[in-house]
Amino acid sequence: MLNKKESDNATRAIIKKEMAKPQLAKSVRQDLSVTLAKSAHALSCELPELRVQVRGQLDQLMTKINALVANRPPAARQTRV
C-alpha cells in the first residue's frame, strides 16, 4: 500500500504521462495541468505541518533512547588471558 506522498507522486506521474500523449485535446491537457498544480500546492502546504510532527516524534524517541542509555548498567570488563 502506498503512503500519501507516494500516492501523490504516482498521481503526478500518471498526469504527466497523460499530458504527454498527443491525442489529448488541448482542454483536457489544461485541466490536467491545473490538477497537477493544485496537488503540488496542497503537498507543499502540508510539509511544514509534517515537519513539526516528525520533529516531535524524533524528540520523543531521543528522550527514550537517552533514558535507556542512562539506565544501562556499565559493561563488565573482560580480561584477556
mmCIF file as gemmi writes it, N, C-alpha and C atoms, coordinates in Angstrom:
data_model
loop_
_atom_site.group_PDB
_atom_site.id
_atom_site.type_symbol
_atom_site.label_atom_id
_atom_site.label_alt_id
_atom_site.label_comp_id
_atom_site.label_asym_id
_atom_site.label_entity_id
_atom_site.label_seq_id
_atom_site.pdbx_PDB_ins_code
_atom_site.Cartn_x
_atom_site.Cartn_y
_atom_site.Cartn_z
_atom_site.occupancy
_atom_site.B_iso_or_equiv
_atom_site.pdbx_formal_charge
_atom_site.auth_seq_id
_atom_site.auth_asym_id
_atom_site.pdbx_PDB_model_num
ATOM 1 N N . MET Axp A 1 ? 0.85 -1.172 0 1 0 ? 1 A 1
ATOM 2 C CA . MET Axp A 1 ? 0 0 0 1 0 ? 1 A 1
ATOM 3 C C . MET Axp A 1 ? 0.899 1.238 0 1 0 ? 1 A 1
ATOM 4 N N . LEU Axp A 2 ? 0.562 2.209 -0.835 1 0 ? 2 A 1
ATOM 5 C CA . LEU Axp A 2 ? 1.344 3.43 -0.934 1 0 ? 2 A 1
ATOM 6 C C . LEU Axp A 2 ? 0.95 4.407 0.161 1 0 ? 2 A 1
ATOM 7 N N . ASN Axp A 3 ? 1.949 5.121 0.695 1 0 ? 3 A 1
ATOM 8 C CA . ASN Axp A 3 ? 1.601 6.174 1.64 1 0 ? 3 A 1
ATOM 9 C C . ASN Axp A 3 ? 1.134 7.398 0.854 1 0 ? 3 A 1
ATOM 10 N N . LYS Axp A 4 ? 0.737 8.437 1.548 1 0 ? 4 A 1
ATOM 11 C CA . LYS Axp A 4 ? 0.155 9.618 0.893 1 0 ? 4 A 1
ATOM 12 C C . LYS Axp A 4 ? 1.119 10.247 -0.095 1 0 ? 4 A 1
ATOM 13 N N . LYS Axp A 5 ? 2.376 10.405 0.291 1 0 ? 5 A 1
ATOM 14 C CA . LYS Axp A 5 ? 3.346 11.06 -0.585 1 0 ? 5 A 1
ATOM 15 C C . LYS Axp A 5 ? 3.597 10.218 -1.83 1 0 ? 5 A 1
ATOM 16 N N . GLU Axp A 6 ? 3.762 8.889 -1.644 1 0 ? 6 A 1
ATOM 17 C CA . GLU Axp A 6 ? 3.977 8.015 -2.788 1 0 ? 6 A 1
ATOM 18 C C . GLU Axp A 6 ? 2.767 8.042 -3.717 1 0 ? 6 A 1
ATOM 19 N N . SER Axp A 7 ? 1.577 8.072 -3.128 1 0 ? 7 A 1
ATOM 20 C CA . SER Axp A 7 ? 0.35 8.126 -3.913 1 0 ? 7 A 1
ATOM 21 C C . SER Axp A 7 ? 0.283 9.418 -4.714 1 0 ? 7 A 1
ATOM 22 N N . ASP Axp A 8 ? 0.631 10.549 -4.068 1 0 ? 8 A 1
ATOM 23 C CA . ASP Axp A 8 ? 0.647 11.841 -4.764 1 0 ? 8 A 1
ATOM 24 C C . ASP Axp A 8 ? 1.659 11.828 -5.902 1 0 ? 8 A 1
ATOM 25 N N . ASN Axp A 9 ? 2.835 11.272 -5.651 1 0 ? 9 A 1
ATOM 26 C CA . ASN Axp A 9 ? 3.867 11.202 -6.685 1 0 ? 9 A 1
ATOM 27 C C . ASN Axp A 9 ? 3.414 10.317 -7.843 1 0 ? 9 A 1
ATOM 28 N N . ALA Axp A 10 ? 2.763 9.204 -7.524 1 0 ? 10 A 1
ATOM 29 C CA . ALA Axp A 10 ? 2.255 8.321 -8.573 1 0 ? 10 A 1
ATOM 30 C C . ALA Axp A 10 ? 1.183 9.024 -9.392 1 0 ? 10 A 1
ATOM 31 N N . THR Axp A 11 ? 0.311 9.768 -8.718 1 0 ? 11 A 1
ATOM 32 C CA . THR Axp A 11 ? -0.736 10.504 -9.424 1 0 ? 11 A 1
ATOM 33 C C . THR Axp A 11 ? -0.128 11.537 -10.355 1 0 ? 11 A 1
ATOM 34 N N . ARG Axp A 12 ? 0.879 12.26 -9.868 1 0 ? 12 A 1
ATOM 35 C CA . ARG Axp A 12 ? 1.542 13.257 -10.705 1 0 ? 12 A 1
ATOM 36 C C . ARG Axp A 12 ? 2.195 12.612 -11.93 1 0 ? 12 A 1
ATOM 37 N N . ALA Axp A 13 ? 2.822 11.457 -11.729 1 0 ? 13 A 1
ATOM 38 C CA . ALA Axp A 13 ? 3.47 10.764 -12.839 1 0 ? 13 A 1
ATOM 39 C C . ALA Axp A 13 ? 2.446 10.351 -13.89 1 0 ? 13 A 1
ATOM 40 N N . ILE Axp A 14 ? 1.29 9.873 -13.445 1 0 ? 14 A 1
ATOM 41 C CA . ILE Axp A 14 ? 0.231 9.478 -14.381 1 0 ? 14 A 1
ATOM 42 C C . ILE Axp A 14 ? -0.274 10.692 -15.147 1 0 ? 14 A 1
ATOM 43 N N . ILE Axp A 15 ? -0.467 11.796 -14.443 1 0 ? 15 A 1
ATOM 44 C CA . ILE Axp A 15 ? -0.958 13.021 -15.095 1 0 ? 15 A 1
ATOM 45 C C . ILE Axp A 15 ? 0.051 13.501 -16.127 1 0 ? 15 A 1
ATOM 46 N N . LYS Axp A 16 ? 1.339 13.513 -15.765 1 0 ? 16 A 1
ATOM 47 C CA . LYS Axp A 16 ? 2.363 13.959 -16.712 1 0 ? 16 A 1
ATOM 48 C C . LYS Axp A 16 ? 2.406 13.055 -17.94 1 0 ? 16 A 1
ATOM 49 N N . LYS Axp A 17 ? 2.254 11.745 -17.717 1 0 ? 17 A 1
ATOM 50 C CA . LYS Axp A 17 ? 2.257 10.793 -18.824 1 0 ? 17 A 1
ATOM 51 C C . LYS Axp A 17 ? 1.073 11.062 -19.751 1 0 ? 17 A 1
ATOM 52 N N . GLU Axp A 18 ? -0.098 11.299 -19.161 1 0 ? 18 A 1
ATOM 53 C CA . GLU Axp A 18 ? -1.278 11.583 -19.964 1 0 ? 18 A 1
ATOM 54 C C . GLU Axp A 18 ? -1.129 12.899 -20.729 1 0 ? 18 A 1
ATOM 55 N N . MET Axp A 19 ? -0.514 13.882 -20.107 1 0 ? 19 A 1
ATOM 56 C CA . MET Axp A 19 ? -0.334 15.183 -20.756 1 0 ? 19 A 1
ATOM 57 C C . MET Axp A 19 ? 0.61 15.082 -21.951 1 0 ? 19 A 1
ATOM 58 N N . ALA Axp A 20 ? 1.525 14.14 -21.905 1 0 ? 20 A 1
ATOM 59 C CA . ALA Axp A 20 ? 2.497 13.99 -22.979 1 0 ? 20 A 1
ATOM 60 C C . ALA Axp A 20 ? 1.899 13.324 -24.216 1 0 ? 20 A 1
ATOM 61 N N . LYS Axp A 21 ? 0.76 12.677 -24.068 1 0 ? 21 A 1
ATOM 62 C CA . LYS Axp A 21 ? 0.13 11.995 -25.201 1 0 ? 21 A 1
ATOM 63 C C . LYS Axp A 21 ? -0.434 13.026 -26.183 1 0 ? 21 A 1
ATOM 64 N N . PRO Axp A 22 ? -0.086 12.899 -27.454 1 0 ? 22 A 1
ATOM 65 C CA . PRO Axp A 22 ? -0.529 13.899 -28.427 1 0 ? 22 A 1
ATOM 66 C C . PRO Axp A 22 ? -2.023 13.849 -28.727 1 0 ? 22 A 1
ATOM 67 N N . GLN Axp A 23 ? -2.7 12.73 -28.493 1 0 ? 23 A 1
ATOM 68 C CA . GLN Axp A 23 ? -4.108 12.62 -28.86 1 0 ? 23 A 1
ATOM 69 C C . GLN Axp A 23 ? -5.041 13.318 -27.877 1 0 ? 23 A 1
ATOM 70 N N . LEU Axp A 24 ? -4.53 13.826 -26.759 1 0 ? 24 A 1
ATOM 71 C CA . LEU Axp A 24 ? -5.383 14.528 -25.803 1 0 ? 24 A 1
ATOM 72 C C . LEU Axp A 24 ? -5.788 15.896 -26.358 1 0 ? 24 A 1
ATOM 73 N N . ALA Axp A 25 ? -7.027 16.255 -26.107 1 0 ? 25 A 1
ATOM 74 C CA . ALA Axp A 25 ? -7.492 17.577 -26.512 1 0 ? 25 A 1
ATOM 75 C C . ALA Axp A 25 ? -6.795 18.629 -25.659 1 0 ? 25 A 1
ATOM 76 N N . LYS Axp A 26 ? -6.671 19.808 -26.222 1 0 ? 26 A 1
ATOM 77 C CA . LYS Axp A 26 ? -5.994 20.894 -25.514 1 0 ? 26 A 1
ATOM 78 C C . LYS Axp A 26 ? -6.692 21.2 -24.187 1 0 ? 26 A 1
ATOM 79 N N . SER Axp A 27 ? -8.009 21.163 -24.158 1 0 ? 27 A 1
ATOM 80 C CA . SER Axp A 27 ? -8.752 21.473 -22.928 1 0 ? 27 A 1
ATOM 81 C C . SER Axp A 27 ? -8.457 20.427 -21.847 1 0 ? 27 A 1
ATOM 82 N N . VAL Axp A 28 ? -8.308 19.17 -22.242 1 0 ? 28 A 1
ATOM 83 C CA . VAL Axp A 28 ? -8.005 18.11 -21.285 1 0 ? 28 A 1
ATOM 84 C C . VAL Axp A 28 ? -6.603 18.316 -20.726 1 0 ? 28 A 1
ATOM 85 N N . ARG Axp A 29 ? -5.638 18.66 -21.589 1 0 ? 29 A 1
ATOM 86 C CA . ARG Axp A 29 ? -4.271 18.929 -21.111 1 0 ? 29 A 1
ATOM 87 C C . ARG Axp A 29 ? -4.264 20.096 -20.127 1 0 ? 29 A 1
ATOM 88 N N . GLN Axp A 30 ? -5.063 21.122 -20.39 1 0 ? 30 A 1
ATOM 89 C CA . GLN Axp A 30 ? -5.145 22.269 -19.487 1 0 ? 30 A 1
ATOM 90 C C . GLN Axp A 30 ? -5.754 21.857 -18.15 1 0 ? 30 A 1
ATOM 91 N N . ASP Axp A 31 ? -6.809 21.041 -18.194 1 0 ? 31 A 1
ATOM 92 C CA . ASP Axp A 31 ? -7.429 20.558 -16.959 1 0 ? 31 A 1
ATOM 93 C C . ASP Axp A 31 ? -6.442 19.742 -16.138 1 0 ? 31 A 1
ATOM 94 N N . LEU Axp A 32 ? -5.685 18.874 -16.806 1 0 ? 32 A 1
ATOM 95 C CA . LEU Axp A 32 ? -4.689 18.064 -16.106 1 0 ? 32 A 1
ATOM 96 C C . LEU Axp A 32 ? -3.592 18.946 -15.515 1 0 ? 32 A 1
ATOM 97 N N . SER Axp A 33 ? -3.221 19.965 -16.239 1 0 ? 33 A 1
ATOM 98 C CA . SER Axp A 33 ? -2.188 20.874 -15.751 1 0 ? 33 A 1
ATOM 99 C C . SER Axp A 33 ? -2.657 21.59 -14.488 1 0 ? 33 A 1
ATOM 100 N N . VAL Axp A 34 ? -3.899 22.017 -14.47 1 0 ? 34 A 1
ATOM 101 C CA . VAL Axp A 34 ? -4.463 22.689 -13.287 1 0 ? 34 A 1
ATOM 102 C C . VAL Axp A 34 ? -4.511 21.715 -12.114 1 0 ? 34 A 1
ATOM 103 N N . THR Axp A 35 ? -4.921 20.481 -12.375 1 0 ? 35 A 1
ATOM 104 C CA . THR Axp A 35 ? -4.979 19.465 -11.321 1 0 ? 35 A 1
ATOM 105 C C . THR Axp A 35 ? -3.6 19.211 -10.735 1 0 ? 35 A 1
ATOM 106 N N . LEU Axp A 36 ? -2.611 19.116 -11.597 1 0 ? 36 A 1
ATOM 107 C CA . LEU Axp A 36 ? -1.237 18.889 -11.15 1 0 ? 36 A 1
ATOM 108 C C . LEU Axp A 36 ? -0.755 20.063 -10.297 1 0 ? 36 A 1
ATOM 109 N N . ALA Axp A 37 ? -1.033 21.27 -10.717 1 0 ? 37 A 1
ATOM 110 C CA . ALA Axp A 37 ? -0.618 22.448 -9.951 1 0 ? 37 A 1
ATOM 111 C C . ALA Axp A 37 ? -1.29 22.489 -8.586 1 0 ? 37 A 1
ATOM 112 N N . LYS Axp A 38 ? -2.571 22.128 -8.53 1 0 ? 38 A 1
ATOM 113 C CA . LYS Axp A 38 ? -3.29 22.124 -7.25 1 0 ? 38 A 1
ATOM 114 C C . LYS Axp A 38 ? -2.732 21.07 -6.301 1 0 ? 38 A 1
ATOM 115 N N . SER Axp A 39 ? -2.416 19.88 -6.829 1 0 ? 39 A 1
ATOM 116 C CA . SER Axp A 39 ? -1.894 18.827 -5.954 1 0 ? 39 A 1
ATOM 117 C C . SER Axp A 39 ? -0.501 19.188 -5.446 1 0 ? 39 A 1
ATOM 118 N N . ALA Axp A 40 ? 0.297 19.842 -6.274 1 0 ? 40 A 1
ATOM 119 C CA . ALA Axp A 40 ? 1.629 20.27 -5.83 1 0 ? 40 A 1
ATOM 120 C C . ALA Axp A 40 ? 1.503 21.316 -4.733 1 0 ? 40 A 1
ATOM 121 N N . HIS Axp A 41 ? 0.55 22.232 -4.889 1 0 ? 41 A 1
ATOM 122 C CA . HIS Axp A 41 ? 0.343 23.267 -3.867 1 0 ? 41 A 1
ATOM 123 C C . HIS Axp A 41 ? -0.136 22.649 -2.555 1 0 ? 41 A 1
ATOM 124 N N . ALA Axp A 42 ? -1.06 21.686 -2.647 1 0 ? 42 A 1
ATOM 125 C CA . ALA Axp A 42 ? -1.578 21.036 -1.44 1 0 ? 42 A 1
ATOM 126 C C . ALA Axp A 42 ? -0.46 20.321 -0.7 1 0 ? 42 A 1
ATOM 127 N N . LEU Axp A 43 ? 0.403 19.641 -1.434 1 0 ? 43 A 1
ATOM 128 C CA . LEU Axp A 43 ? 1.513 18.923 -0.811 1 0 ? 43 A 1
ATOM 129 C C . LEU Axp A 43 ? 2.474 19.897 -0.137 1 0 ? 43 A 1
ATOM 130 N N . SER Axp A 44 ? 2.784 21.001 -0.797 1 0 ? 44 A 1
ATOM 131 C CA . SER Axp A 44 ? 3.713 21.964 -0.202 1 0 ? 44 A 1
ATOM 132 C C . SER Axp A 44 ? 3.122 22.625 1.031 1 0 ? 44 A 1
ATOM 133 N N . CYS Axp A 45 ? 1.801 22.742 1.1 1 0 ? 45 A 1
ATOM 134 C CA . CYS Axp A 45 ? 1.15 23.324 2.276 1 0 ? 45 A 1
ATOM 135 C C . CYS Axp A 45 ? 1.219 22.372 3.469 1 0 ? 45 A 1
ATOM 136 N N . GLU Axp A 46 ? 1.273 21.077 3.199 1 0 ? 46 A 1
ATOM 137 C CA . GLU Axp A 46 ? 1.311 20.085 4.27 1 0 ? 46 A 1
ATOM 138 C C . GLU Axp A 46 ? 2.711 19.894 4.837 1 0 ? 46 A 1
ATOM 139 N N . LEU Axp A 47 ? 3.742 20.253 4.099 1 0 ? 47 A 1
ATOM 140 C CA . LEU Axp A 47 ? 5.111 19.984 4.527 1 0 ? 47 A 1
ATOM 141 C C . LEU Axp A 47 ? 5.465 20.589 5.88 1 0 ? 47 A 1
ATOM 142 N N . PRO Axp A 48 ? 5.175 21.855 6.146 1 0 ? 48 A 1
ATOM 143 C CA . PRO Axp A 48 ? 5.533 22.4 7.459 1 0 ? 48 A 1
ATOM 144 C C . PRO Axp A 48 ? 4.862 21.648 8.604 1 0 ? 48 A 1
ATOM 145 N N . GLU Axp A 49 ? 3.613 21.276 8.417 1 0 ? 49 A 1
ATOM 146 C CA . GLU Axp A 49 ? 2.887 20.544 9.453 1 0 ? 49 A 1
ATOM 147 C C . GLU Axp A 49 ? 3.521 19.161 9.667 1 0 ? 49 A 1
ATOM 148 N N . LEU Axp A 50 ? 3.857 18.494 8.581 1 0 ? 50 A 1
ATOM 149 C CA . LEU Axp A 50 ? 4.506 17.183 8.689 1 0 ? 50 A 1
ATOM 150 C C . LEU Axp A 50 ? 5.872 17.295 9.353 1 0 ? 50 A 1
ATOM 151 N N . ARG Axp A 51 ? 6.6 18.355 9.027 1 0 ? 51 A 1
ATOM 152 C CA . ARG Axp A 51 ? 7.918 18.574 9.619 1 0 ? 51 A 1
ATOM 153 C C . ARG Axp A 51 ? 7.815 18.702 11.138 1 0 ? 51 A 1
ATOM 154 N N . VAL Axp A 52 ? 6.799 19.424 11.609 1 0 ? 52 A 1
ATOM 155 C CA . VAL Axp A 52 ? 6.591 19.603 13.051 1 0 ? 52 A 1
ATOM 156 C C . VAL Axp A 52 ? 6.264 18.253 13.699 1 0 ? 52 A 1
ATOM 157 N N . GLN Axp A 53 ? 5.417 17.461 13.044 1 0 ? 53 A 1
ATOM 158 C CA . GLN Axp A 53 ? 5.055 16.152 13.593 1 0 ? 53 A 1
ATOM 159 C C . GLN Axp A 53 ? 6.28 15.236 13.688 1 0 ? 53 A 1
ATOM 160 N N . VAL Axp A 54 ? 7.062 15.192 12.632 1 0 ? 54 A 1
ATOM 161 C CA . VAL Axp A 54 ? 8.247 14.329 12.615 1 0 ? 54 A 1
ATOM 162 C C . VAL Axp A 54 ? 9.255 14.791 13.659 1 0 ? 54 A 1
ATOM 163 N N . ARG Axp A 55 ? 9.431 16.086 13.784 1 0 ? 55 A 1
ATOM 164 C CA . ARG Axp A 55 ? 10.369 16.616 14.781 1 0 ? 55 A 1
ATOM 165 C C . ARG Axp A 55 ? 9.924 16.234 16.191 1 0 ? 55 A 1
ATOM 166 N N . GLY Axp A 56 ? 8.625 16.317 16.469 1 0 ? 56 A 1
ATOM 167 C CA . GLY Axp A 56 ? 8.104 15.93 17.779 1 0 ? 56 A 1
ATOM 168 C C . GLY Axp A 56 ? 8.332 14.452 18.054 1 0 ? 56 A 1
ATOM 169 N N . GLN Axp A 57 ? 8.104 13.608 17.048 1 0 ? 57 A 1
ATOM 170 C CA . GLN Axp A 57 ? 8.334 12.178 17.211 1 0 ? 57 A 1
ATOM 171 C C . GLN Axp A 57 ? 9.816 11.884 17.432 1 0 ? 57 A 1
ATOM 172 N N . LEU Axp A 58 ? 10.677 12.583 16.709 1 0 ? 58 A 1
ATOM 173 C CA . LEU Axp A 58 ? 12.113 12.398 16.874 1 0 ? 58 A 1
ATOM 174 C C . LEU Axp A 58 ? 12.56 12.806 18.28 1 0 ? 58 A 1
ATOM 175 N N . ASP Axp A 59 ? 12.022 13.903 18.781 1 0 ? 59 A 1
ATOM 176 C CA . ASP Axp A 59 ? 12.353 14.34 20.141 1 0 ? 59 A 1
ATOM 177 C C . ASP Axp A 59 ? 11.923 13.298 21.175 1 0 ? 59 A 1
ATOM 178 N N . GLN Axp A 60 ? 10.737 12.72 20.992 1 0 ? 60 A 1
ATOM 179 C CA . GLN Axp A 60 ? 10.262 11.676 21.915 1 0 ? 60 A 1
ATOM 180 C C . GLN Axp A 60 ? 11.185 10.457 21.876 1 0 ? 60 A 1
ATOM 181 N N . LEU Axp A 61 ? 11.566 10.041 20.68 1 0 ? 61 A 1
ATOM 182 C CA . LEU Axp A 61 ? 12.464 8.886 20.551 1 0 ? 61 A 1
ATOM 183 C C . LEU Axp A 61 ? 13.82 9.151 21.194 1 0 ? 61 A 1
ATOM 184 N N . MET Axp A 62 ? 14.352 10.339 20.979 1 0 ? 62 A 1
ATOM 185 C CA . MET Axp A 62 ? 15.651 10.672 21.56 1 0 ? 62 A 1
ATOM 186 C C . MET Axp A 62 ? 15.578 10.693 23.084 1 0 ? 62 A 1
ATOM 187 N N . THR Axp A 63 ? 14.468 11.167 23.639 1 0 ? 63 A 1
ATOM 188 C CA . THR Axp A 63 ? 14.292 11.166 25.087 1 0 ? 63 A 1
ATOM 189 C C . THR Axp A 63 ? 14.298 9.736 25.617 1 0 ? 63 A 1
ATOM 190 N N . LYS Axp A 64 ? 13.585 8.836 24.942 1 0 ? 64 A 1
ATOM 191 C CA . LYS Axp A 64 ? 13.555 7.434 25.358 1 0 ? 64 A 1
ATOM 192 C C . LYS Axp A 64 ? 14.928 6.78 25.226 1 0 ? 64 A 1
ATOM 193 N N . ILE Axp A 65 ? 15.619 7.053 24.127 1 0 ? 65 A 1
ATOM 194 C CA . ILE Axp A 65 ? 16.953 6.476 23.918 1 0 ? 65 A 1
ATOM 195 C C . ILE Axp A 65 ? 17.914 6.968 24.995 1 0 ? 65 A 1
ATOM 196 N N . ASN Axp A 66 ? 17.903 8.257 25.273 1 0 ? 66 A 1
ATOM 197 C CA . ASN Axp A 66 ? 18.802 8.81 26.293 1 0 ? 66 A 1
ATOM 198 C C . ASN Axp A 66 ? 18.507 8.218 27.669 1 0 ? 66 A 1
ATOM 199 N N . ALA Axp A 67 ? 17.226 7.999 27.977 1 0 ? 67 A 1
ATOM 200 C CA . ALA Axp A 67 ? 16.86 7.394 29.267 1 0 ? 67 A 1
ATOM 201 C C . ALA Axp A 67 ? 17.369 5.952 29.339 1 0 ? 67 A 1
ATOM 202 N N . LEU Axp A 68 ? 17.238 5.213 28.253 1 0 ? 68 A 1
ATOM 203 C CA . LEU Axp A 68 ? 17.729 3.827 28.232 1 0 ? 68 A 1
ATOM 204 C C . LEU Axp A 68 ? 19.252 3.772 28.396 1 0 ? 68 A 1
ATOM 205 N N . VAL Axp A 69 ? 19.936 4.663 27.718 1 0 ? 69 A 1
ATOM 206 C CA . VAL Axp A 69 ? 21.398 4.7 27.816 1 0 ? 69 A 1
ATOM 207 C C . VAL Axp A 69 ? 21.827 5.074 29.227 1 0 ? 69 A 1
ATOM 208 N N . ALA Axp A 70 ? 21.138 6.022 29.837 1 0 ? 70 A 1
ATOM 209 C CA . ALA Axp A 70 ? 21.488 6.457 31.189 1 0 ? 70 A 1
ATOM 210 C C . ALA Axp A 70 ? 21.247 5.358 32.216 1 0 ? 70 A 1
ATOM 211 N N . ASN Axp A 71 ? 20.235 4.529 32.003 1 0 ? 71 A 1
ATOM 212 C CA . ASN Axp A 71 ? 19.901 3.474 32.96 1 0 ? 71 A 1
ATOM 213 C C . ASN Axp A 71 ? 20.612 2.153 32.683 1 0 ? 71 A 1
ATOM 214 N N . ARG Axp A 72 ? 21.355 2.103 31.602 1 0 ? 72 A 1
ATOM 215 C CA . ARG Axp A 72 ? 22.041 0.863 31.247 1 0 ? 72 A 1
ATOM 216 C C . ARG Axp A 72 ? 23.199 0.616 32.21 1 0 ? 72 A 1
ATOM 217 N N . PRO Axp A 73 ? 23.31 -0.594 32.739 1 0 ? 73 A 1
ATOM 218 C CA . PRO Axp A 73 ? 24.43 -0.876 33.647 1 0 ? 73 A 1
ATOM 219 C C . PRO Axp A 73 ? 25.746 -0.86 32.864 1 0 ? 73 A 1
ATOM 220 N N . PRO Axp A 74 ? 26.81 -0.484 33.534 1 0 ? 74 A 1
ATOM 221 C CA . PRO Axp A 74 ? 28.096 -0.454 32.833 1 0 ? 74 A 1
ATOM 222 C C . PRO Axp A 74 ? 28.493 -1.862 32.387 1 0 ? 74 A 1
ATOM 223 N N . ALA Axp A 75 ? 29.16 -1.937 31.28 1 0 ? 75 A 1
ATOM 224 C CA . ALA Axp A 75 ? 29.595 -3.227 30.75 1 0 ? 75 A 1
ATOM 225 C C . ALA Axp A 75 ? 30.716 -3.778 31.622 1 0 ? 75 A 1
ATOM 226 N N . ALA Axp A 76 ? 30.681 -5.079 31.849 1 0 ? 76 A 1
ATOM 227 C CA . ALA Axp A 76 ? 31.717 -5.724 32.637 1 0 ? 76 A 1
ATOM 228 C C . ALA Axp A 76 ? 33.002 -5.779 31.812 1 0 ? 76 A 1
ATOM 229 N N . ARG Axp A 77 ? 34.106 -5.483 32.451 1 0 ? 77 A 1
ATOM 230 C CA . ARG Axp A 77 ? 35.393 -5.528 31.742 1 0 ? 77 A 1
ATOM 231 C C . ARG Axp A 77 ? 35.853 -6.974 31.619 1 0 ? 77 A 1
ATOM 232 N N . GLN Axp A 78 ? 36.293 -7.284 30.445 1 0 ? 78 A 1
ATOM 233 C CA . GLN Axp A 78 ? 36.82 -8.622 30.228 1 0 ? 78 A 1
ATOM 234 C C . GLN Axp A 78 ? 38.339 -8.537 30.203 1 0 ? 78 A 1
ATOM 235 N N . THR Axp A 79 ? 38.955 -9.464 30.893 1 0 ? 79 A 1
ATOM 236 C CA . THR Axp A 79 ? 40.422 -9.5 30.873 1 0 ? 79 A 1
ATOM 237 C C . THR Axp A 79 ? 40.878 -10.575 29.916 1 0 ? 79 A 1
ATOM 238 N N . ARG Axp A 80 ? 41.922 -10.286 29.184 1 0 ? 80 A 1
ATOM 239 C CA . ARG Axp A 80 ? 42.459 -11.269 28.231 1 0 ? 80 A 1
ATOM 240 C C . ARG Axp A 80 ? 43.469 -12.137 28.909 1 0 ? 80 A 1
ATOM 241 N N . VAL Axp A 81 ? 43.434 -13.363 28.541 1 0 ? 81 A 1
ATOM 242 C CA . VAL Axp A 81 ? 44.372 -14.323 29.145 1 0 ? 81 A 1
ATOM 243 C C . VAL Axp A 81 ? 45.537 -14.553 28.227 1 0 ? 81 A 1
